[in-house]
């Protein structure tokens, strides 16, 4: 199975709305899960238009967008992918 790609938006809005907290993923994931993911930052994922502004921060897990992302939401999505093999 290829690594699950986690992209954390670090653009201004996402940064202000909590993306810095999301950069702790590597500190809260267990070692087995960490071996199966690649965590990267992105200057802007482009989802902060007027309609979605309040839903930041944004994270993409593979091609699936998570709005109002939290550490728990991201970890749950990674577990879901690992459990279903939908990578």
Secondary structure by P-SEA (a helix, b strand, c coil): ccbbbbbbbccaaaaaacccccccccccccaaaaaabbbbbbcccccccccccccccbbbccccccccccaaaaaaaaaaaaaaccc
